[in-house]
Amino acid sequence: MPVPQKPSVLTLFSTPKPFRNHIGVIQTNALQSWLKLQPQCEVILFGGEEGTDQIAARFGISHHAAVARNEFGTPFLNDIFETARAIASQPLVCYVNADMILLNDFTKAVDALCRIKESFLMVGRRWNLDVKEPFDFARADWAETLRRYAKERGELGSQYYIDYFVFPKGLFQNIPPFAVGRPGFDNWLLWKARSLGACLVDASDSVMAIHQNHDYGHHPDGRAGVYQGPEAKHNRQLMEGPHHFFTLEDASHRLTPSGLRRNLSPRYFRRKWKFARRVLRHALRGA
């Protein structure tokens, strides 16, 4: 009988916004949920935003303050990924947005997947939930309570919002200098993983990742500044065309409670057909 493998252990890394007001509350909630994961995960915070050093010291989290930034002060994704690859102690890493609460179904899914596949990018849909106050993670039923709250009061997000990316740390190299927190880089990462031959795995059926709703007060121009400002436009230019815009519908596999399955949904094949047409049009324009 084969000896069971040890559960996977991974490094979570993130780039928080300033720890003030409501965003500080929900980011502190998220960090505490990560530290509760079993098996225990390494956590690295990047950037020198207000309060990051204090929160890292409070919870004993690794903190790498020096990151490359654009002219607006926004961190570059490529610098964060390259540094995480160099300093992460674990072979598996996960870039996760700092407002995301993770439960133990997350590490169970990662463990199940890494037993089957060596090269993969695991992503999934999120559950949007209004969280206004600090959550008590000392209570024994914290995970069950949050899961119930999300089902009763939250809503499942669309396939366009991707908030966590689990992958072997050698997968991504030569990432363009995307601005973190602006649209486009997440869709590009999905495309890039597939272009490298990795399995793109949608774990939505196995993972309840809880996004704590928030406003866009961290940007001087609010939501419009985040999604339509110059940084968003530059990110779209770095994508080099809409044929690099992948969503969860482009996942090659789905991780379900019964195991890993090929994505055979009609929507997947329609997406593949549309993608092939986009690639052809892009090639003809460049000819």
VENNORJO-V294547 format. One record per pair of residues at least 24 apart in sequence whose ideal C-beta (glycine too) atoms are under 10 Angstrom apart, sorted by the first residue. I is the first residue (numbers start at 1). J is the second residue. If there is no record, write none. Layout:
i = {I/I}
j = {J/J}
This chain:
i = {4/5/5/5/6/6/7/7/7/7/7/7/7/7/7/8/8/8/8/8/8/8/8/8/8/8/8/8/8/8/9/9/9/9/9/9/9/9/9/9/9/9/10/10/10/10/10/10/10/10/10/10/10/10/10/10/10/10/10/10/10/10/11/11/11/11/11/11/11/11/11/11/11/11/11/11/11/11/11/12/12/12/12/12/12/12/12/12/12/12/12/12/12/12/12/12/12/12/12/13/13/13/13/13/13/13/13/13/13/13/13/13/13/13/13/13/13/13/14/14/14/14/14/14/14/14/14/14/14/14/14/14/14/14/14/15/15/15/15/15/15/15/15/15/15/15/15/15/15/15/15/15/16/16/16/16/16/16/16/16/16/16/16/16/17/17/17/17/17/17/17/17/17/17/17/17/17/18/18/18/18/18/18/18/19/19/19/19/19/19/19/19/20/20/20/20/20/21/21/21/21/22/22/22/22/22/22/22/22/23/23/23/23/23/23/23/23/24/24/24/24/25/25/25/25/25/25/25/26/26/26/26/26/26/26/26/26/26/26/26/26/26/26/27/27/27/27/27/27/27/27/27/28/28/28/28/28/28/28/29/29/29/29/29/29/29/29/29/29/29/29/30/30/30/30/30/30/30/30/30/30/30/30/31/31/31/31/31/31/31/31/32/32/32/32/32/32/32/32/33/33/33/33/33/33/33/33/33/33/33/33/33/34/34/34/34/34/34/34/34/34/34/35/35/35/35/36/36/36/36/36/36/36/36/37/37/37/37/37/37/37/37/38/38/38/39/39/39/39/40/41/41/41/41/41/41/41/41/42/42/42/42/42/43/43/44/44/44/44/44/44/44/45/46/46/46/46/46/46/46/46/46/47/47/47/47/47/47/48/49/49/49/49/52/62/62/62/67/68/69/69/70/70/70/70/70/70/70/70/71/71/72/72/72/72/72/72/72/72/72/73/74/74/74/74/74/74/74/75/75/75/75/75/76/76/76/76/76/76/76/77/77/77/77/77/77/77/77/77/77/77/77/77/77/77/78/78/78/78/78/78/78/78/78/78/79/79/79/80/80/80/81/81/81/81/81/81/81/81/81/81/82/82/82/82/84/84/85/85/85/85/85/85/86/87/88/90/90/91/91/91/92/92/92/92/92/92/92/93/93/93/93/93/93/93/93/94/94/94/94/94/94/95/95/95/95/95/95/95/95/95/95/96/96/96/96/96/97/97/97/97/97/97/97/97/97/97/97/97/98/98/98/99/99/99/99/99/99/99/99/100/100/100/100/100/100/100/100/101/101/101/101/101/101/101/101/101/101/101/101/101/101/101/101/102/102/102/102/102/102/102/103/103/103/103/103/103/103/103/103/103/104/105/105/105/105/105/105/105/105/106/106/106/106/106/106/106/107/107/108/108/109/109/109/109/109/109/109/109/110/110/110/110/110/112/112/112/112/112/112/113/113/113/113/113/113/113/113/113/114/114/115/116/116/116/116/116/116/117/117/117/117/117/117/117/118/118/118/119/119/119/119/119/119/119/119/119/120/120/120/120/120/120/120/120/120/120/120/120/120/121/121/121/121/121/121/121/121/121/121/121/121/121/121/121/121/121/121/121/122/122/122/122/122/122/122/122/122/122/122/122/122/122/122/123/123/123/123/123/123/123/123/123/123/123/123/123/123/123/123/123/123/123/123/123/123/124/124/124/124/124/124/124/124/124/124/124/124/124/124/124/124/124/124/124/124/125/125/125/125/125/125/125/125/125/125/125/125/125/125/125/125/125/126/126/126/126/126/126/126/126/126/126/126/126/126/126/126/126/126/127/127/127/127/127/127/127/127/127/127/127/127/127/128/128/128/128/128/128/128/128/128/128/128/129/129/129/129/129/129/129/130/130/130/130/131/131/131/131/131/132/132/135/143/146/146/147/147/149/150/150/150/150/151/154/154/154/154/154/155/156/156/157/157/157/157/158/158/158/159/159/159/159/159/159/159/159/159/160/160/160/160/160/160/161/161/161/161/162/162/162/162/162/162/162/162/162/163/163/163/164/164/164/165/165/165/166/166/166/167/167/167/167/168/171/171/172/172/175/176/176/176/176/176/176/177/177/177/178/178/178/178/178/178/179/179/179/179/179/179/179/179/180/180/181/181/181/181/181/181/181/182/182/182/182/182/182/182/182/182/182/182/182/183/183/183/183/183/183/183/183/183/183/184/184/184/184/184/184/184/184/184/184/184/184/185/185/185/185/186/186/186/186/187/187/187/187/187/187/187/187/187/187/188/188/188/188/188/188/188/188/189/189/190/190/190/190/190/190/190/190/191/191/191/191/191/191/191/191/192/192/193/193/193/193/194/194/194/194/194/195/195/198/199/199/199/199/199/199/199/200/200/200/200/200/200/200/201/201/201/201/201/201/201/201/201/202/202/202/202/202/202/202/202/202/202/202/202/202/203/203/203/203/203/203/203/204/204/204/204/204/205/205/205/205/205/205/206/206/206/206/206/206/206/207/240/241/241/241/241/241/241/241/242/242/242/242/242/242/243/243/243/243/243/243/243/243/243/243/244/244/244/244/245/245/246/246/247/249/250/250}
j = {115/111/114/115/39/111/38/39/107/108/110/111/112/114/115/39/41/90/91/92/107/108/109/110/111/112/113/114/115/166/37/39/40/41/42/89/90/91/92/107/110/111/37/39/41/42/88/89/90/91/92/93/94/106/107/110/111/114/166/167/168/169/41/42/43/44/62/84/85/87/88/89/90/91/92/93/94/95/169/37/41/42/43/44/45/61/84/88/90/92/93/94/95/96/100/102/106/164/166/42/43/44/45/46/62/64/80/81/83/84/85/87/88/93/94/95/96/169/43/44/45/46/47/61/80/84/94/95/96/97/98/99/100/164/180/45/46/47/49/52/64/67/74/75/77/80/95/96/97/98/180/181/45/46/47/49/50/51/52/55/56/97/98/99/47/49/50/51/52/97/98/99/181/214/217/218/219/47/48/49/50/51/52/218/49/50/51/52/53/54/55/98/49/50/51/217/218/214/215/217/218/131/132/133/212/213/214/215/217/98/99/212/214/215/216/217/218/50/51/55/134/131/132/133/134/135/212/214/98/99/100/101/129/130/131/132/133/134/135/211/212/213/214/51/52/55/97/98/99/100/212/214/55/58/59/98/134/135/137/99/100/101/131/133/134/135/136/137/146/210/212/96/97/98/99/100/101/102/131/135/210/211/212/55/56/58/59/61/98/101/137/59/101/134/135/136/137/138/142/100/101/102/103/104/106/135/137/142/143/146/209/210/59/61/94/96/98/100/101/102/106/107/59/60/61/137/101/102/103/104/137/138/142/143/102/103/104/106/107/108/110/143/104/107/108/104/107/110/111/107/90/92/93/94/102/106/107/110/87/88/89/90/93/94/96/80/83/84/87/88/89/93/98/75/79/80/81/83/84/95/98/180/73/74/75/80/98/180/75/73/75/98/218/98/87/88/89/180/177/179/180/177/178/179/180/182/230/231/234/230/231/179/182/219/220/225/229/230/231/234/179/178/179/180/181/182/219/231/177/178/179/180/181/175/176/177/178/179/180/185/172/175/176/177/178/179/180/181/182/185/186/188/189/235/238/172/173/174/175/176/177/178/180/185/238/175/177/180/175/178/180/165/167/169/171/172/173/175/178/185/189/172/173/174/175/169/172/168/169/170/171/172/173/169/169/169/168/169/168/169/170/120/122/166/167/168/169/171/165/166/167/168/169/170/171/172/122/164/165/166/167/169/163/164/165/166/167/172/180/185/186/189/163/164/165/166/209/126/161/162/163/164/165/180/181/186/209/211/212/163/181/212/126/131/163/210/211/212/213/214/126/127/163/164/209/210/211/212/126/127/129/131/135/137/142/143/146/147/150/208/209/210/211/212/143/163/164/207/208/209/210/142/143/144/146/147/150/207/208/209/210/143/143/147/203/206/207/208/209/257/164/166/203/206/207/208/209/166/207/206/207/166/201/203/205/206/207/255/257/166/203/206/207/255/203/206/255/257/259/260/166/199/201/203/206/253/255/259/260/166/168/260/199/201/253/255/259/260/168/198/199/201/253/255/260/168/198/199/167/168/170/171/193/196/197/198/199/166/167/168/171/193/198/199/200/201/252/253/255/260/162/165/166/167/168/171/172/189/190/192/193/194/196/198/199/200/201/251/252/164/165/166/167/193/199/200/201/202/203/206/207/251/253/255/159/162/163/164/165/166/167/186/189/190/193/200/201/202/203/204/207/209/246/247/248/251/157/159/162/163/164/165/166/201/202/203/204/205/206/207/208/209/248/251/254/255/156/157/158/159/160/161/162/163/202/203/204/205/207/208/209/211/248/150/154/155/156/157/158/161/162/163/164/204/207/208/209/210/211/212/151/153/154/155/156/157/204/207/208/209/210/211/212/153/154/155/156/157/158/161/210/211/212/213/153/154/155/210/211/212/213/154/212/213/214/210/211/212/213/214/212/213/212/208/208/210/208/210/210/208/209/210/211/208/208/210/211/212/213/213/204/208/204/209/211/248/247/248/249/202/204/247/248/249/250/251/267/271/186/187/245/247/248/249/186/211/247/248/186/187/189/190/202/209/246/247/248/209/210/211/203/207/209/189/190/193/201/203/207/193/196/198/201/198/196/198/196/198/238/234/235/237/238/239/240/234/235/238/231/234/235/236/238/239/226/229/230/231/232/234/235/238/231/235/216/218/219/226/231/232/235/219/225/226/227/229/230/231/232/233/234/235/236/226/227/228/231/232/233/235/236/239/245/227/231/232/233/234/235/236/237/238/239/244/245/235/236/238/239/235/245/246/247/235/236/239/242/244/245/246/247/248/250/235/236/238/239/240/244/245/246/244/246/244/245/246/247/248/249/250/251/239/243/244/245/246/247/250/275/244/246/246/250/251/252/246/250/251/252/275/244/246/252/251/252/253/255/260/262/263/246/248/250/251/252/253/263/248/251/252/253/254/255/260/261/263/247/248/249/250/251/252/253/254/255/256/261/263/268/248/251/253/254/255/256/260/248/251/254/255/256/254/255/256/257/258/261/254/255/256/257/258/259/260/255/282/278/279/281/282/283/285/286/274/275/278/279/281/282/274/275/276/277/278/279/280/281/282/283/275/278/279/282/275/278/271/275/271/274/274/275}
